Amino acid sequence: MSIGYIHHLFMFQGKRQEKPDNMEGTPGLLAIFTLAACFLVSGAQRTECHTVADIVILVDGSTKIRPTEFQEVRMFLRTLIEGLDIGSEKVRVGLAQFSDQPKMEFLLADNTEKSSLLEKVDRLEQLKGGTATGTAIRFLQREFFNPAAGSRSGQRVPQIAVVLTDGDSVDDVVEPAKELRQHGVNVYAIGVGEININKLKAIANRPSKYFLNSIRSFQVLQPLSQGALQTVCDYGELEG
């Protein structure tokens, strides 16, 4: 799916268009779709992208993920952060990890220096344990997407959550994800390996074809992240 196609979908803002749930009237609609669709593009050249957004990434750190696979998660996070224009007035990134319980790794307001974020990613230790995805999603809404934590929702900055998991969960994900979307957060899901597609669909915004992507293994995360960066850059060129 090309950025030109996404732009075409939303060129005629005066006409009634089909939009995902919780998207009617929200600011930066093209930005949100671009940042979602960026994860569907692969093989892009690494570059730095200039846009404005609050992005919180939630990664699965349960025991079912092998240590070598979790290293791929670290590499994915590093590639994504390296290519974003990090700053207090630019892109803010938060990170949480979950297993039986969620853990705050860093908030949106914690770091405005890219080097500091990368150091934290390199030191990221896998939690291990079970998979309580619903609890973790509630944790995101409560602890990350509020002004005290660095959220700029009141300034009409797009609020984006990226959930990286296989979709399996010991608790309910439907209501927590619905509440997060109703809170104004645009939720993108990346399913890895033997995924539970129904739970992933319940997590992500709709339509799923824009906000949900599944990959066969953690080794595919790297090209996915580099494609994300290129599409964010394309968005900046459209808006510039």
PyMOL commands that set and color helices and strands:
alter all, ss='L'
color gray80, all
select helices_A, chain A and resi 3-9+29-40+67-83+114-122+133-143+147-149+153-155+174-182+197-203+208-211+218-239
alter helices_A, ss='H'
color red, helices_A
select strands_A, chain A and resi 53-60+91-98+102-106+159-165+186-192+212-215
alter strands_A, ss='S'
color yellow, strands_A
deselect
rebuild
show_as cartoon
